[in-house]
Amino acid sequence: MDPQLLRTFVSVAHRGSFSAAARELGVTQSAVSQHIAALEADLRTPLLTRRPVAPTAAGARLLEHARPLLLRLDAARADVERLAGSVATRLTLGASPLAMTPRMAAALAGARRAHPGTRTAVRILGRREIPAAVATGALDLGLVDGPAAPGDPLPLPDAGPLTTVAVAEAPLVVALPTGHPLARRLGLRLDDLAGARWLDAPDAAMPLGQLRATAGSGGFRASLTYEGSEVRALVALAAAGHGLALLPHAAVEGVPGVVTVPLISPRLVHRTELLHGAAVDGPARSLAALVTGDGRRYA
């Protein structure tokens, strides 16, 4: 299968429109129609219904394969370009909201001093976006966080050959409004909180799906959905009584109206990891050494 035809198919299936896919891909609508027709002829089966535009059963199955295939192709290109030295001097760091701490910001400042004139950008992204962006070269380095058992790696989506290095582990606390019935506890168990109302903030707090999986039970009902990355705004919602949130202590420290109670069971920590491809050089190598504190690895 021609990767270009696959890209066109994914765009049409995602957009639900031949014309919208043409705008996204920067080609004519006629070219999009030709690509889909060629792919359907190659596979000898219809992949899309036309009115409305939607994947057929065969198209839905192809879509499951197409996205990871295209991601791996993009990752392979980015990897070869890095090794060939064809990427201009730059530093693009992606970080999930809770991974971008003062320590990471200080490390970034050190890397910039070591490489003056480097074009630098920081992108705050969702946890699941970062591995793919690193693999395809959109990011030089990624910082991603999440809950894990002490010493265990984060469960990251497969995005190609990536190196992951542990950066930090910190205690997790339950953020409660002042006056909450549980605020006087010395510690809380996750099992005891399944019936509580929670803030559903998958990018700014510990995802509720992971809490359910960790507890091995249902519950953890979302009372409010927070579709943002600003952690302070999330904590303000917790302080106002909209729901609980599980966060690293540093993210909540000093916020008025909030009480923090340590999570004591199960044993979970807030873990941060650095992600990069096989070839890491220049300012990205310097930043990796500063973030991980492992200069020998990146010598």
C-alpha positions, 0 to 999 in steps of 0.5 A: 500500500502506498503511504500517500494513499493511506494518509489521504484515507486517514484524513478523509475518515477523520474529517468525514469529508473529501473537501475538508481532507483536500484542504488539510492535505493541500491538494485538490478534491479530485486528487483525494477522490483519485487516491481513495479510488486507487486504494480501494482498487488495490484492496479490492473492497470499498473503504468509505461510504460516500453519503455520508462519508464514513468508513465501511467495516473494511475501512474501519479495520484499515484505519486501526492499522493505518495510524500506527503504520504512518506514525512509524514511517514518520518516526523512521524518517525523523530518526534518519534525519537526526543521524544525518544531521539534516535537522537545523540547530533547535530545541523543541521540548514538549512537556505534560503540565505536571512535568514542567516543574521549576527544576525542569525550567532551570535545566532548560535555562542551563542548556540555553546558556550552553548553546546560545543562539539556539531556537527554543520552544516549549510546548505543553501537551497532553500525556498521550501526545508526547511519545508520538511527537518525539518519535516523529521529530516534532519534539526533540525531547519530551517530559511526561508524567503519571502515577506509577508504583515506585520504581516502575516505568510509566505505561506509555503508548507504543510510538516507535523506538524511544529511550525513556529515562526516569527523572523524578518520583514524588509523593501523591496527595489528595487535594480536598477543600478546607472543611471536607470530612476527610481533611483531618485524616493523616492518610487516605486509601484509594479504595475509600475514595471510589464513592467520592466526587472527582474532577476529571482532568486527564491532562492536569491531574491523575486520570480517573481511568488509571485510578479505576484500573489501579483500584480494580473497581468502579466508582471515581465518578466525575462531578466536573470535567476540566479540559485544560492544562492549567494546574492552578485553575484545577486546584482552584476548582478543588478548593471550591468543592467541585471535586477531588483531585490526585496530584503531586504535593508540589502542585498544591502546596501553598494554594489557599482553601486546599488541604492535602492528605497523603495517599497511603494505599496503594503505593503510588508515586508521581513519576516523571520521565524523559523521552527521546529518540536514538539520536540526541545531540547539541542542545537536546543532549545538554538538556537531557544531561541536566534534566536527568543528572546523568552527564555520563549517559549523554557525554 
